Amino acid sequence: MKPREITDGIYAMGAIDWDRRLFDSLIPLPDGTSYNAYLVQGSEKTALLDTVDPSKVGVLLAQLADVPKIDFVVAHHAEQDHSGALPAVLARYPDAKVLATPRGRDILLDLLDLPPERVEAVEDGQELSLGGRTLRFVYLPWVHWPETMVSYLPRDRVLFTCDLFGSHLATTDLYADEARVYEPAKRYYAEIMMPFRKLIQRHLEKVKSLDVSLIAPSHGPVYGRPAFIVDAYSDWVAAPPRNTVVLPYITMHGSTGMMVDHLVGALAQRGVAVEQFNLTVTDSGKLAVSLVDAATLVVGTPTVLGGPHPNVVHAAHLVAALRPKLRFASVIGSYGWGGRAVEDLTGIISHPELELLPPVLCKGLPRADDFAALDALADAIASRHKESGFV
Ligand code: FEO
């Protein structure tokens, strides 16, 4: 695709990756993704903001075919899906300098084979005149690496945010169709940004202090109505959790499955919504999205070789790493002759803001006493949600 003009002298470049289905060998990409770069031309200087994944370097170089000179390549973020084409761009433009935060400079030089004398650090708030328009660099660390910054063009009221506000969505839409992008953007937030939500909450105040008419991220479409994505982020990072239970589970011979079915029914009867995930068929991105708003996690597991099922251990580690707003958690499941399923799982998911509710473990098939214990767990969850104002 050829460069597309956003406004006079600002062009959207980069590559759509329709076929990519996994990021970081971890994150499912059901809708593909894009690696957006932007060309900003002043009357004297030209800057390229970010590059593309190394697999798409040819696309970017073709888009730059009619660009005779680049003075600066701004590397907002050192991860290779944005920085990986830097060596090729520097080779094409021998006078171009890379600009990054000081930490960004260090990481770029660690990750890529770049000439150190061509990578310069910029300060927070530093301005770069291109002639007629000026780029201002704003540090926003930990969205989602420690070195990240964004760029603001006051004259054009454009904010270039790299990963922040991005969406893994392959589309030819230059501007976001809000109804279409909401779910991919929330999935992106859940998988990439949620662990840093407390910092992002502070960063949002910085973003809101800028007069912005366009947010241009480096994944997915551009936001022509910045309030759409800023308000969505405000909700995801700071709104109280909702009256919802997330229930990832595995069942091997049906006993844990019977317990899950009973608990889901009991919670629904008490007005508590449940999102149930059989981990043998679960898209981990969907599980991550469900964690954005949920108040409670209940993990269902059989006991295998003395501990929780490995798929459940994996899900528990994912929950712990994503650091959602969860306030309550419990474990249910069945065992044959003993084991450490509860201890192992609570050891993974525990943190000071999480109240662990009594687990319900049964020996073999669940029976009347076990179903009564699940009803009591449903009562405890429903009353905690009500007392906490989540209903
Ligand atoms: Fe899109 Fe953190 O890279």
Boltz pocket constraint, residues with backbone or C-beta under 6 A from the ligand:
constraints:
  - pocket:
      binder: B
      contacts: [[A, 77], [A, 79], [A, 80], [A, 81], [A, 82], [A, 144], [A, 163], [A, 218], [A, 219]]
      max_distance: 6.0
